[in-house]
Amino acid sequence: MNNRPNNRERLHLAKIKEMPCGVCNASPPSDAHHIVQHNQYLCIPLCKDCHTNNFLGLHGQKRNWAIYKQDEMSVLNETLRKMLG
């Protein structure tokens, strides 16, 4: 990604990475998946399988997403609920 997050955005991304996976609840650390590139606050925590796995992940066939009946907006909603809780 060609962006430069500021200090506040880096802190937010660090908190996202400390959260369990928003899809399967796998233990941290998680990847911070940007729903919209360069929008640091539109990120969700995803484990490697739910993020980049060819079969399970968002950037693959999304099988875990279907199993857990999740989409990016439902995971974002839960992420914000936990952070603002």
N, C-alpha and C positions, 0 to 999 in steps of 0.2 A: 504494500500500500504506500502510496506517495502522499503521506500527510505527516504533520508534526503536532501531536497533541501537546497541549499546555500542561502545566503541573497539576491542575485540578482534574483534567481529563485523564492524565496518567494515574492519578490516585483512584479515580473511578474504575478504570480498566483493571487496576491491581485488585480492587475489591471484587470485581466480576470474576477474575481468575481464581480467587479464594473460595468461591461458591461451588457447591456440588453441581453436577450436570443438570440443566433445566429439563432434560427429557427423561433420562433414566436414573437420575439421582446418584450417579457414580461419584466417588470421593474426589475432592480437589487434588491437585490443581486442574483447572479447566482452561480451555481456550476461550478467548473473548471473541465471539462471532459477531461481526458487524452486520446488522440487518440492512442498513444503508451505509455504504462506504463513506468514510470520513466523518460520519456522525457518531462521535464517541459515546454518546449517551444512549444510542440505539443498539446496544450490545447485549448479548445473552451468553451465559456460561454453558459450554458444551464440552463433554469429554471427547477424546480423539475419535472414538467409534461413532458417536452421534454427530460429529462435525465432519470428518473427512473420510470415514470408512467407505469403500466402494459400494458395499451392499447396504449397510446400516445408516450411513451418514447423510447429512443434509446435502453435501456435495456429491452424493452418489445416488443410490436408489431409494433412500429415505425409509428403509424398512423399520428401523427403530421408531421413527416418527409415526408411522402408521400403527405399529403395535401399541404405542403409548397414547395414540390419538392426540398428537400435539402438532402445532404449527408455530412459526416464528412469533406470531402475535400472542398466542396463549403462553408461550415460554417467557416472552417479554413482560406480560402482565404479572406472572408469578414472580419473576425476578424483581420487578419494582415493588411488589407487595412485600417481599422479604426484606428488601433494602430499606424501605420506608416504614416498615412494620411497627 
